[in-house]
Amino acid sequence: MKKNRDAIVAYRLRELRKQKEIDDGRPWTADQVGKAIGIGQSTYSNYENEIRKPSLDRIEELAAFYKVTPSYLAAFTDHKGSTGGDALHVTPMMTESAKEMCINPSGDYSISIELLEMHGLRKENILVDAIQDNAMAPHLIKGDVVIVKREPNLSIETLPLGIYCIKEQNGRTWMRWVKREINGTVKVYPENSTHYDSITLSEEDFKQFTILGTIFRVIRKPKFDDI
């Protein structure tokens, strides 16, 4: 059954790409589709040819691109549905940084209810943030949109090493590595240490920040010249 489902996923990807060419009145090659969702041509071609299976997150991205439900693309249902309806997608709250960068989550940055349910999440568990600098490059670059999974129960005393969305008292947010040292201090540092500084704070000083959560998804919009 699983093998049959994988074959259906590959078939539906091929057919959806052909249909998109008809609907848009322009060619959509595997390379162009790959660039539109941020993957290589060979990776996308492998999906269509049943050589490689797309992940759940990739299924959601492809479903949004082709305007069908993730369940249809994953071969769990024969009902295509539509990704345009409010019943299928939710609009997360935006951080102040996202608002400053004029990010509009109601279109490209809305997220499907199905994907949230797959991860045991609801609308209240996520935020939309916008990357303000290149401190976390190449993982995150300025202009990227990040869906943040809220982590309200995180405690600095037991905080594991990771990349976190940190909010300052003025409302601005940043993505940085955060590490609690053995001596009790907290190190906040970038991936790109050549151009950005690290800071080490006492636990008391670190309380000026609020840890909003961890990265759930990164949305990197392609340039129109690449499509």
C-alpha positions, -999 to 999 in steps of 0.1 A, spaced: 0 0 0 28 24 9 45 17 -24 13 24 -43 9 57 -23 44 68 -33 36 61 -69 4 82 -66 23 111 -51 48 110 -80 20 108 -106 0 136 -90 31 159 -90 36 153 -127 -1 159 -135 -3 190 -113 27 205 -130 11 199 -164 -21 214 -153 -3 245 -139 12 250 -173 -23 250 -188 -37 273 -161 -8 298 -162 -4 297 -200 33 292 -196 58 263 -193 67 251 -158 98 229 -160 110 208 -130 138 233 -126 114 262 -124 92 245 -99 122 236 -78 134 272 -77 99 284 -69 99 263 -37 136 265 -29 149 231 -40 171 218 -68 159 206 -101 172 171 -95 155 168 -61 121 178 -76 126 155 -106 133 126 -82 99 134 -65 81 131 -99 100 99 -108 94 82 -75 131 81 -68 128 102 -37 99 108 -13 91 143 -3 90 151 35 58 162 52 70 198 52 78 195 15 44 180 8 29 211 24 50 235 4 42 217 -29 5 215 -20 4 253 -14 23 259 -47 -2 237 -67 -32 249 -47 -43 215 -35 -46 201 0 -15 183 15 -38 152 21 -45 150 -17 -9 154 -27 2 128 -1 -24 104 -15 -45 101 16 -76 114 -2 -88 120 -38 -103 153 -29 -81 181 -42 -96 209 -22 -81 243 -24 -54 261 -4 -71 294 -8 -99 290 17 -98 302 53 -110 268 65 -78 252 53 -52 278 62 -46 301 92 -28 334 95 -3 335 124 3 365 145 33 386 134 62 398 156 70 436 156 101 428 135 79 412 108 55 442 109 84 466 104 95 447 73 60 449 59 56 411 58 20 401 49 12 366 63 -23 365 48 -10 352 14 23 334 10 30 331 47 -3 316 58 1 280 69 -22 250 65 -42 236 94 -33 201 82 4 207 86 -1 221 121 -22 191 131 5 168 118 29 184 143 3 186 171 1 224 169 -26 250 166 -27 286 153 -19 299 188 13 279 189 30 298 160 43 333 151 56 349 119 90 366 122 113 382 97 150 379 97 166 414 101 203 406 94 227 380 81 240 370 116 227 334 111 238 330 75 238 307 57 210 290 77 190 322 77 195 353 56 181 389 58 145 389 44 137 353 52 104 347 69 104 323 98 74 304 113 83 303 150 70 275 172 62 291 205 79 276 235 63 292 266 76 266 290 113 271 283 134 279 313 169 294 311 180 270 339 173 240 316 176 256 282 192 233 256 217 247 231 197 258 200 187 286 177 160 307 193 138 336 185 146 362 211 125 393 219 140 425 233 120 448 256 114 472 227 96 443 208 123 437 182 132 400 176 164 383 167 174 347 158 206 336 176 223 306 191 217 305 228 238 284 252 238 283 290 274 279 302 285 257 331 292 288 352 256 299 348 262 327 323 242 327 290 260 331 257 241 346 228 260 343 195 257 343 157 265 317 131 284 344 111 309 353 138 331 371 113 308 401 110 286 398 141 294 398 178 286 374 206 275 385 240 277 367 273 252 377 300 244 367 336 211 350 341 198 382 356 208 403 327 194 377 302 159 383 318 157 415 297 150 392 268 121 368 262 126 336 244 96 333 221 104 299 206 122 278 180 122 276 142 93 256 128 97 266 91 118 289 70 103 305 39 128 319 15 110 336 -14 127 331 -48 136 361 -70 113 364 -100 144 363 -122 151 327 -110 117 314 -121 
